Amino acid sequence: MPNNNNRVKYTRGHIEYILNNYRAYPEECVKETGHSISSIKMMLGNAVSRLSGETTFLGSELYAEVVQEYLEANPNIYGKPMSIEKFRMLFL
């Protein structure tokens, strides 16, 4: 069984950096955060699941909080927060 003691935990700063840079510079997100592309996608998927009410995975509370802030800060053309569906299309 692998040793998880060396795992890098996601911080608010990591998540914000990913949301601001992942679409254009995924490899930079890997370098900056120490997380792999698959780990980043899993974290974003966990956030979406929590916001959708599908799961309450323990670590996803912070992920969901930061993603919710991102949705609100990036409204659609009608001034409403970005939808979960649009977020999925862009990030997952």
C-alpha positions as CSV (number, residue, x, y, z in Angstrom):
1,M,0.0,0.0,0.0
2,P,1.5,3.4,-1.0
3,N,2.5,5.9,1.7
4,N,0.3,8.9,1.7
5,N,2.4,10.9,4.1
6,N,4.0,12.8,1.2
7,R,0.7,13.9,-0.3
8,V,0.4,17.6,-0.8
9,K,-2.9,18.9,0.5
10,Y,-4.9,21.4,-1.5
11,T,-4.9,24.9,-0.1
12,R,-7.3,27.7,-0.9
13,G,-4.4,29.3,-2.8
14,H,-3.8,26.1,-4.8
15,I,-7.5,25.9,-5.8
16,E,-7.7,29.6,-6.7
17,Y,-4.5,29.3,-8.8
18,I,-6.0,26.2,-10.6
19,L,-9.2,28.0,-11.3
20,N,-7.4,31.0,-12.8
21,N,-4.8,29.1,-14.8
22,Y,-5.8,25.5,-15.5
23,R,-7.6,25.9,-18.8
24,A,-4.7,27.7,-20.5
25,Y,-1.8,26.4,-18.5
26,P,-2.5,22.9,-17.0
27,E,1.2,22.0,-16.7
28,E,1.9,25.2,-14.8
29,C,-0.8,24.2,-12.3
30,V,1.0,20.9,-11.9
31,K,4.3,22.7,-11.2
32,E,2.8,25.3,-8.9
33,T,0.6,23.0,-6.8
34,G,2.5,19.7,-6.8
35,H,-0.7,17.9,-7.9
36,S,-1.0,15.8,-11.1
37,I,-3.6,16.6,-13.8
38,S,-5.7,13.6,-12.7
39,S,-5.6,14.8,-9.1
40,I,-6.6,18.3,-10.1
41,K,-9.5,16.9,-12.2
42,M,-10.6,14.7,-9.3
43,M,-10.5,17.7,-6.9
44,L,-12.6,19.8,-9.3
45,G,-15.0,16.8,-9.8
46,N,-15.4,16.5,-6.0
47,A,-16.2,20.2,-5.7
48,V,-18.9,19.9,-8.5
49,S,-20.3,16.8,-6.8
50,R,-20.6,18.6,-3.5
51,L,-22.2,21.7,-5.1
52,S,-24.6,19.4,-6.9
53,G,-25.6,17.7,-3.7
54,E,-24.3,14.3,-4.9
55,T,-21.7,13.8,-2.2
56,T,-20.3,15.3,1.0
57,F,-16.7,13.9,0.7
58,L,-14.8,15.3,3.7
59,G,-12.2,17.3,1.8
60,S,-14.6,18.7,-0.8
61,E,-16.0,21.4,1.5
62,L,-13.1,23.7,0.9
63,Y,-13.0,22.8,-2.8
64,A,-16.7,23.5,-3.2
65,E,-16.5,26.8,-1.3
66,V,-13.7,28.1,-3.6
67,V,-15.5,26.9,-6.7
68,Q,-18.7,28.5,-5.6
69,E,-16.9,31.8,-5.2
70,Y,-15.5,31.3,-8.7
71,L,-18.9,30.7,-10.1
72,E,-20.3,33.8,-8.5
73,A,-17.3,35.9,-9.7
74,N,-17.7,34.7,-13.3
75,P,-21.4,35.4,-14.1
76,N,-23.1,34.6,-17.4
77,I,-24.4,37.2,-19.8
78,Y,-27.5,37.7,-17.7
79,G,-25.5,38.5,-14.5
80,K,-26.2,35.2,-12.9
81,P,-23.4,33.0,-11.5
82,M,-21.8,30.5,-13.9
83,S,-23.7,27.3,-13.9
84,I,-22.3,24.0,-12.7
85,E,-22.9,22.6,-16.2
86,K,-20.8,25.4,-17.8
87,F,-18.1,24.8,-15.2
88,R,-18.0,21.1,-16.0
89,M,-17.7,21.9,-19.7
90,L,-14.8,24.3,-19.1
91,F,-12.8,22.3,-16.5
92,L,-13.8,18.6,-16.6
